Amino acid sequence: MDPVLLHLVREALLVVLLVSAPPIGAALLVGVATGALQAATQIQEPTIGVVPRLVAVLGALAVASPFVGARVLRLAAECFALAGQVGP
């Protein structure tokens, strides 16, 4: 397999991991906190766990959007720059 193509695939997978980390991390932290709160108070309402996670994910996306946009743009520029080097 072409080494340029392998490099692009590796970079794309890395970007996917980095771009998805902020919302997943925020959902994890808020989910653990609301779960502990629900366990302590014995309130088992499903919406109490969903709404804070949704707000945390949207907030994390809003805060991390400059980083995400720059990272995806850098990957796209690298893909276009290396597109001519990929052999048939």
C-alpha positions as CSV (number, residue, x, y, z in Angstrom):
1,M,0.0,0.0,0.0
2,D,1.2,3.5,-0.7
3,P,2.9,5.2,2.2
4,V,1.3,8.5,1.5
5,L,-2.1,6.9,1.7
6,L,-1.3,5.2,4.9
7,H,-0.1,8.5,6.4
8,L,-3.4,10.2,5.4
9,V,-5.5,7.4,6.9
10,R,-3.5,7.5,10.1
11,E,-3.9,11.3,10.3
12,A,-7.6,11.1,9.6
13,L,-8.1,8.6,12.4
14,L,-6.1,10.8,14.7
15,V,-8.3,13.8,13.8
16,V,-11.4,11.8,14.4
17,L,-10.2,10.9,17.9
18,L,-9.2,14.4,18.7
19,V,-12.4,16.0,17.4
20,S,-14.6,13.6,19.2
21,A,-12.8,13.8,22.5
22,P,-14.2,17.1,23.9
23,P,-17.9,16.2,23.6
24,I,-17.4,12.6,24.7
25,G,-15.3,13.7,27.7
26,A,-17.9,16.3,28.7
27,A,-20.7,13.7,28.4
28,L,-18.7,11.3,30.5
29,L,-18.0,13.7,33.3
30,V,-21.5,15.1,33.5
31,G,-23.0,11.5,33.2
32,V,-20.9,10.3,36.2
33,A,-21.8,13.4,38.2
34,T,-25.5,13.1,37.5
35,G,-25.4,9.3,38.1
36,A,-23.8,9.8,41.5
37,L,-26.3,12.5,42.3
38,Q,-29.2,10.3,41.3
39,A,-27.8,7.4,43.3
40,A,-27.3,9.6,46.4
41,T,-30.8,11.1,46.2
42,Q,-32.5,7.9,44.9
43,I,-34.3,9.9,42.2
44,Q,-34.4,7.8,39.0
45,E,-35.9,10.1,36.5
46,P,-34.4,9.5,33.1
47,T,-34.5,13.1,31.9
48,I,-32.4,14.2,34.8
49,G,-29.5,12.3,33.2
50,V,-30.1,13.2,29.6
51,V,-30.6,17.0,29.7
52,P,-27.4,17.9,31.6
53,R,-25.4,15.6,29.2
54,L,-26.9,17.2,26.2
55,V,-26.1,20.7,27.5
56,A,-22.6,19.6,28.4
57,V,-22.0,18.2,24.9
58,L,-23.4,21.3,23.2
59,G,-21.2,23.5,25.5
60,A,-18.1,21.4,24.7
61,L,-18.8,21.7,21.0
62,A,-19.2,25.4,21.3
63,V,-15.9,25.8,23.2
64,A,-13.9,23.4,21.1
65,S,-15.2,24.4,17.7
66,P,-12.2,26.6,16.9
67,F,-9.9,23.7,17.6
68,V,-12.1,21.3,15.7
69,G,-12.4,23.5,12.7
70,A,-8.7,24.3,12.5
71,R,-7.8,20.6,12.9
72,V,-10.2,19.5,10.2
73,L,-9.1,22.3,7.9
74,R,-5.4,21.3,8.4
75,L,-6.3,17.7,7.5
76,A,-8.2,18.8,4.4
77,A,-5.3,20.9,3.2
78,E,-2.9,18.1,3.8
79,C,-5.1,15.7,1.9
80,F,-5.3,18.1,-1.1
81,A,-1.6,18.7,-1.0
82,L,-0.7,15.0,-1.0
83,A,-3.5,13.9,-3.4
84,G,-1.1,14.2,-6.4
85,Q,1.4,11.9,-4.8
86,V,-0.9,8.9,-4.5
87,G,0.0,6.4,-7.1
88,P,-2.5,4.3,-9.1
